[in-house]
Amino acid sequence: METVGLGCYYEDLPLGRAFKTIGRTVTEPDIVNFINCTGMTEVLFTDLEFLAKSSDIKGRVSPAALVYTFAEGLLVHATMQHTGFAFLNMELDVKSPVFAGDTIHVECEVIEARLTSKPGRGLVRTRNKIVKQDGTVALEYTPLRMIKCRPEEGASED
């Protein structure tokens, strides 16, 4: 019986392939839970009076780390279940803030794809743009991942 929800194999991610994820709205409880869980109790995230009176940022702003982790969650469900072997590195650039109530999605483009020296594995680097509902790019990052190759006909998926 087929299992749905499995990730993309290396062969499914050729250079230039592009796709986007579904959206996810960032809520105020998401922000509060994230800052409490991580200890990111910076006044930008915990003090609305400070934001109103002393900051250039107005409103309940989300830590960029939360936005990045939501993006990874959106991608994991769509592309890496059972096929992602390792997250190797990335560069990340914060472009604009994300606030409670913003809806984000990820636009992903394969910018590097090559096989490793070990059979059955490939390296794939993508350019991931986290885009808000108004089209503004909030974050951009370029992860390099080790991805499982498609098993040969008749080979076990284990």
C-alpha positions in Angstrom: 0.0 0.0 0.0 1.3 3.5 -0.9 2.3 5.8 1.9 1.5 9.5 1.2 3.4 12.4 2.6 6.9 11.1 1.9 9.6 13.5 0.7 11.3 14.2 -2.5 14.2 12.1 -3.7 17.4 13.7 -5.1 16.2 12.9 -8.6 13.0 14.9 -7.9 15.1 18.1 -7.3 17.0 19.0 -10.5 18.7 22.3 -10.9 16.2 25.0 -11.5 13.1 23.2 -10.1 10.9 25.7 -8.2 7.8 25.3 -6.1 6.1 26.9 -3.2 4.5 25.6 0.0 1.1 26.2 1.5 0.7 29.2 3.8 0.9 29.5 7.6 -0.4 32.4 9.6 1.8 33.5 12.5 -0.3 34.2 15.6 0.3 36.0 18.8 0.2 32.8 20.8 2.9 31.3 18.4 5.2 34.3 19.2 4.6 34.1 22.9 5.1 30.4 23.1 8.3 30.6 21.0 9.9 33.3 23.0 9.0 31.5 26.3 10.2 28.2 25.0 13.5 29.5 23.7 14.2 32.2 26.3 14.3 35.0 23.7 12.8 37.4 26.1 14.2 40.5 24.4 12.0 43.6 24.9 11.2 43.7 21.1 9.2 40.5 21.7 7.9 41.0 25.3 7.3 44.7 25.9 4.5 46.3 23.8 5.0 49.7 25.6 8.7 49.7 24.5 7.6 48.9 20.9 5.0 51.7 20.9 7.3 54.3 22.4 10.9 53.5 21.7 11.2 51.2 18.7 11.0 51.7 15.0 9.1 48.4 14.9 5.4 48.9 15.8 3.2 45.9 16.6 3.7 42.3 17.8 6.8 41.3 15.9 8.0 37.7 15.5 11.5 36.6 16.0 13.2 35.8 12.7 14.1 32.4 14.2 10.4 31.6 14.6 9.7 32.6 11.0 12.6 30.4 9.8 11.5 27.4 11.8 7.9 27.7 10.5 9.4 27.7 7.0 11.3 24.6 7.7 8.2 23.0 9.1 6.3 23.8 5.9 9.1 22.3 3.8 9.7 19.2 5.9 6.1 18.1 5.5 6.2 18.6 1.8 9.7 17.5 0.8 11.9 15.7 3.3 10.0 13.0 5.2 12.1 9.8 4.9 14.4 11.3 2.3 16.2 14.1 4.1 19.5 12.7 5.6 21.2 15.9 6.9 21.1 19.6 7.1 24.7 20.7 6.4 24.8 24.5 6.3 23.0 27.7 5.2 23.2 31.5 4.9 20.3 33.5 6.2 19.3 37.0 5.4 16.4 38.8 7.2 14.7 41.2 4.8 11.7 42.5 6.6 9.7 41.8 9.9 6.9 39.4 10.3 4.1 40.3 12.6 1.3 38.5 14.4 -1.4 38.0 11.7 1.0 37.8 8.8 0.6 34.7 6.6 3.9 33.3 5.2 4.7 30.7 2.6 8.1 29.5 1.2 9.2 29.8 -2.4 11.9 27.3 -3.0 14.3 27.0 -6.0 17.0 24.3 -6.4 20.3 26.2 -7.1 22.7 23.3 -6.7 22.4 19.6 -7.1 25.1 17.0 -7.2 25.7 13.4 -6.1 28.0 12.6 -3.2 30.9 10.2 -3.3 28.8 7.8 -1.2 26.2 6.0 -3.4 22.5 6.7 -2.7 22.9 10.3 -1.7 22.9 13.7 -3.3 23.5 17.3 -2.1 20.9 19.8 -2.8 21.0 23.5 -2.1 17.9 25.6 -2.4 17.2 29.3 -2.3 14.2 29.6 0.0 12.3 32.9 0.1 9.8 33.3 3.0 7.1 35.5 1.5 4.3 37.3 3.3 0.7 37.6 2.1 1.5 41.0 0.5 4.4 39.6 -1.6 7.1 41.0 0.7 10.1 38.8 1.2 10.7 38.4 4.9 13.7 36.1 5.0 15.9 34.4 2.4 18.1 31.4 3.2 20.1 28.8 1.2 20.3 25.5 3.0 22.5 22.6 1.8 20.9 19.3 2.5 21.9 15.7 2.0 19.0 13.9 0.2 18.3 10.2 -0.4 18.5 9.0 -4.0 15.6 7.0 -5.4 16.1 3.3 -4.6 16.8 1.1 -7.6 13.9 -1.0 -9.0 13.3 -3.9 -6.5 15.6 -2.5 -3.8 14.3 -2.1 -0.2 13.3 1.4 0.9 14.9 0.9 4.4 
